[in-house]
Amino acid sequence: MKKLIVIYETSKLHGRKRTIAQSCYKIELDDQKARLLLSGKPEANIIRQAVEKMLETAELLRGRHYVRGSIKRFSSAFEENTENREGDL
């Protein structure tokens, strides 16, 4: 299993004003599916659609809305942790 971080946009209504913000979510996937998503190949579209459905549900439970089609990138959770540690030195 491989942990990936998904960067995407959410929206939330504040009275009559809607705000858009960037958010992230950590998911755990089978190694083969994770590699396919990270590759950006067109064959990954079905997996990407499943991730979008999961984000819609997660954001609904958080009181926000996932902005459909807003995934900016997928990255390995390990790579993200390494980058953060290097920046802290």
Rosetta constraint file for C-alpha pairs under 8 A:
AtomPair CA 1 CA 28 HARMONIC 6.37 0.50
AtomPair CA 1 CA 29 HARMONIC 5.49 0.50
AtomPair CA 1 CA 30 HARMONIC 4.70 0.50
AtomPair CA 1 CA 31 HARMONIC 5.19 0.50
AtomPair CA 2 CA 28 HARMONIC 5.52 0.50
AtomPair CA 2 CA 29 HARMONIC 5.37 0.50
AtomPair CA 2 CA 30 HARMONIC 6.20 0.50
AtomPair CA 2 CA 31 HARMONIC 5.43 0.50
AtomPair CA 2 CA 34 HARMONIC 6.47 0.50
AtomPair CA 2 CA 76 HARMONIC 7.63 0.50
AtomPair CA 3 CA 26 HARMONIC 6.68 0.50
AtomPair CA 3 CA 27 HARMONIC 5.60 0.50
AtomPair CA 3 CA 28 HARMONIC 4.34 0.50
AtomPair CA 3 CA 29 HARMONIC 6.36 0.50
AtomPair CA 3 CA 34 HARMONIC 7.96 0.50
AtomPair CA 3 CA 76 HARMONIC 6.18 0.50
AtomPair CA 3 CA 77 HARMONIC 5.40 0.50
AtomPair CA 3 CA 78 HARMONIC 7.61 0.50
AtomPair CA 4 CA 26 HARMONIC 5.64 0.50
AtomPair CA 4 CA 27 HARMONIC 5.33 0.50
AtomPair CA 4 CA 28 HARMONIC 6.21 0.50
AtomPair CA 4 CA 29 HARMONIC 7.51 0.50
AtomPair CA 4 CA 34 HARMONIC 7.28 0.50
AtomPair CA 4 CA 74 HARMONIC 6.43 0.50
AtomPair CA 4 CA 75 HARMONIC 5.50 0.50
AtomPair CA 4 CA 76 HARMONIC 4.55 0.50
AtomPair CA 4 CA 77 HARMONIC 4.93 0.50
AtomPair CA 5 CA 24 HARMONIC 6.51 0.50
AtomPair CA 5 CA 25 HARMONIC 5.65 0.50
AtomPair CA 5 CA 26 HARMONIC 4.45 0.50
AtomPair CA 5 CA 27 HARMONIC 6.34 0.50
AtomPair CA 5 CA 74 HARMONIC 5.70 0.50
AtomPair CA 5 CA 75 HARMONIC 5.31 0.50
AtomPair CA 5 CA 76 HARMONIC 6.15 0.50
AtomPair CA 5 CA 77 HARMONIC 5.54 0.50
AtomPair CA 5 CA 80 HARMONIC 7.94 0.50
AtomPair CA 6 CA 24 HARMONIC 5.32 0.50
AtomPair CA 6 CA 25 HARMONIC 5.28 0.50
AtomPair CA 6 CA 26 HARMONIC 6.31 0.50
AtomPair CA 6 CA 27 HARMONIC 7.57 0.50
AtomPair CA 6 CA 71 HARMONIC 6.99 0.50
AtomPair CA 6 CA 72 HARMONIC 7.63 0.50
AtomPair CA 6 CA 73 HARMONIC 6.02 0.50
AtomPair CA 6 CA 74 HARMONIC 4.75 0.50
AtomPair CA 6 CA 75 HARMONIC 6.75 0.50
AtomPair CA 7 CA 22 HARMONIC 7.07 0.50
AtomPair CA 7 CA 23 HARMONIC 5.85 0.50
AtomPair CA 7 CA 24 HARMONIC 4.48 0.50
AtomPair CA 7 CA 25 HARMONIC 6.87 0.50
AtomPair CA 7 CA 71 HARMONIC 5.85 0.50
AtomPair CA 7 CA 72 HARMONIC 5.43 0.50
AtomPair CA 7 CA 73 HARMONIC 5.48 0.50
AtomPair CA 7 CA 74 HARMONIC 6.56 0.50
AtomPair CA 8 CA 22 HARMONIC 5.68 0.50
AtomPair CA 8 CA 23 HARMONIC 5.48 0.50
AtomPair CA 8 CA 24 HARMONIC 6.15 0.50
AtomPair CA 8 CA 66 HARMONIC 7.90 0.50
AtomPair CA 8 CA 67 HARMONIC 7.70 0.50
AtomPair CA 8 CA 70 HARMONIC 5.26 0.50
AtomPair CA 8 CA 71 HARMONIC 4.21 0.50
AtomPair CA 8 CA 72 HARMONIC 5.38 0.50
AtomPair CA 8 CA 73 HARMONIC 7.43 0.50
AtomPair CA 9 CA 20 HARMONIC 6.66 0.50
AtomPair CA 9 CA 21 HARMONIC 5.55 0.50
AtomPair CA 9 CA 22 HARMONIC 4.38 0.50
AtomPair CA 9 CA 23 HARMONIC 5.72 0.50
AtomPair CA 9 CA 66 HARMONIC 6.37 0.50
AtomPair CA 9 CA 67 HARMONIC 5.57 0.50
AtomPair CA 9 CA 70 HARMONIC 5.56 0.50
AtomPair CA 9 CA 71 HARMONIC 6.93 0.50
AtomPair CA 10 CA 20 HARMONIC 5.66 0.50
AtomPair CA 10 CA 21 HARMONIC 5.41 0.50
AtomPair CA 10 CA 22 HARMONIC 6.19 0.50
AtomPair CA 10 CA 23 HARMONIC 6.61 0.50
AtomPair CA 10 CA 59 HARMONIC 7.61 0.50
AtomPair CA 10 CA 64 HARMONIC 6.46 0.50
AtomPair CA 10 CA 65 HARMONIC 5.39 0.50
AtomPair CA 10 CA 66 HARMONIC 4.57 0.50
AtomPair CA 10 CA 67 HARMONIC 5.24 0.50
AtomPair CA 11 CA 18 HARMONIC 6.55 0.50
AtomPair CA 11 CA 19 HARMONIC 5.47 0.50
AtomPair CA 11 CA 20 HARMONIC 4.43 0.50
AtomPair CA 11 CA 21 HARMONIC 6.32 0.50
AtomPair CA 11 CA 64 HARMONIC 5.88 0.50
AtomPair CA 11 CA 65 HARMONIC 5.17 0.50
AtomPair CA 11 CA 66 HARMONIC 6.51 0.50
AtomPair CA 11 CA 67 HARMONIC 6.55 0.50
AtomPair CA 12 CA 18 HARMONIC 5.55 0.50
AtomPair CA 12 CA 19 HARMONIC 5.45 0.50
AtomPair CA 12 CA 20 HARMONIC 6.75 0.50
AtomPair CA 12 CA 63 HARMONIC 7.57 0.50
AtomPair CA 12 CA 64 HARMONIC 5.07 0.50
AtomPair CA 12 CA 65 HARMONIC 6.31 0.50
AtomPair CA 13 CA 17 HARMONIC 5.75 0.50
AtomPair CA 13 CA 18 HARMONIC 4.39 0.50
AtomPair CA 13 CA 19 HARMONIC 6.45 0.50
AtomPair CA 14 CA 18 HARMONIC 5.99 0.50
AtomPair CA 14 CA 19 HARMONIC 7.45 0.50
AtomPair CA 25 CA 55 HARMONIC 7.91 0.50
AtomPair CA 26 CA 77 HARMONIC 7.42 0.50
AtomPair CA 29 CA 33 HARMONIC 6.38 0.50
AtomPair CA 29 CA 34 HARMONIC 5.70 0.50
AtomPair CA 30 CA 34 HARMONIC 6.12 0.50
AtomPair CA 31 CA 35 HARMONIC 6.16 0.50
AtomPair CA 32 CA 36 HARMONIC 6.28 0.50
AtomPair CA 33 CA 37 HARMONIC 6.25 0.50
AtomPair CA 33 CA 44 HARMONIC 7.77 0.50
AtomPair CA 33 CA 47 HARMONIC 7.28 0.50
AtomPair CA 34 CA 38 HARMONIC 6.19 0.50
AtomPair CA 35 CA 39 HARMONIC 6.10 0.50
AtomPair CA 36 CA 40 HARMONIC 6.74 0.50
AtomPair CA 36 CA 41 HARMONIC 6.71 0.50
AtomPair CA 36 CA 43 HARMONIC 7.54 0.50
AtomPair CA 36 CA 44 HARMONIC 5.71 0.50
AtomPair CA 37 CA 41 HARMONIC 7.24 0.50
AtomPair CA 37 CA 44 HARMONIC 5.44 0.50
AtomPair CA 37 CA 47 HARMONIC 7.31 0.50
AtomPair CA 37 CA 48 HARMONIC 7.14 0.50
AtomPair CA 37 CA 74 HARMONIC 7.14 0.50
AtomPair CA 38 CA 74 HARMONIC 6.12 0.50
AtomPair CA 38 CA 75 HARMONIC 6.71 0.50
AtomPair CA 40 CA 44 HARMONIC 6.74 0.50
AtomPair CA 41 CA 45 HARMONIC 7.93 0.50
AtomPair CA 44 CA 48 HARMONIC 6.10 0.50
AtomPair CA 45 CA 49 HARMONIC 6.09 0.50
AtomPair CA 46 CA 50 HARMONIC 6.41 0.50
AtomPair CA 47 CA 51 HARMONIC 6.30 0.50
AtomPair CA 48 CA 52 HARMONIC 6.24 0.50
AtomPair CA 49 CA 53 HARMONIC 6.39 0.50
AtomPair CA 50 CA 54 HARMONIC 6.37 0.50
AtomPair CA 51 CA 55 HARMONIC 6.19 0.50
AtomPair CA 52 CA 56 HARMONIC 6.17 0.50
AtomPair CA 52 CA 68 HARMONIC 7.29 0.50
AtomPair CA 52 CA 69 HARMONIC 7.77 0.50
AtomPair CA 53 CA 57 HARMONIC 6.49 0.50
AtomPair CA 54 CA 58 HARMONIC 6.20 0.50
AtomPair CA 55 CA 59 HARMONIC 5.94 0.50
AtomPair CA 55 CA 66 HARMONIC 6.36 0.50
AtomPair CA 56 CA 60 HARMONIC 6.12 0.50
AtomPair CA 56 CA 65 HARMONIC 6.60 0.50
AtomPair CA 56 CA 66 HARMONIC 5.12 0.50
AtomPair CA 57 CA 61 HARMONIC 6.35 0.50
AtomPair CA 58 CA 62 HARMONIC 6.44 0.50
AtomPair CA 59 CA 63 HARMONIC 6.27 0.50
AtomPair CA 59 CA 64 HARMONIC 5.05 0.50
AtomPair CA 59 CA 65 HARMONIC 5.43 0.50
AtomPair CA 59 CA 66 HARMONIC 5.87 0.50
AtomPair CA 60 CA 64 HARMONIC 5.37 0.50
AtomPair CA 60 CA 65 HARMONIC 5.75 0.50
AtomPair CA 60 CA 66 HARMONIC 7.67 0.50
AtomPair CA 66 CA 70 HARMONIC 7.97 0.50
AtomPair CA 75 CA 79 HARMONIC 7.01 0.50
AtomPair CA 75 CA 80 HARMONIC 7.07 0.50
AtomPair CA 76 CA 80 HARMONIC 6.44 0.50
AtomPair CA 77 CA 81 HARMONIC 6.27 0.50
AtomPair CA 78 CA 82 HARMONIC 6.22 0.50
AtomPair CA 79 CA 83 HARMONIC 6.16 0.50
AtomPair CA 80 CA 84 HARMONIC 6.25 0.50
AtomPair CA 81 CA 85 HARMONIC 6.23 0.50
AtomPair CA 82 CA 86 HARMONIC 6.24 0.50
AtomPair CA 83 CA 87 HARMONIC 6.27 0.50
AtomPair CA 84 CA 88 HARMONIC 6.35 0.50
AtomPair CA 85 CA 89 HARMONIC 6.67 0.50
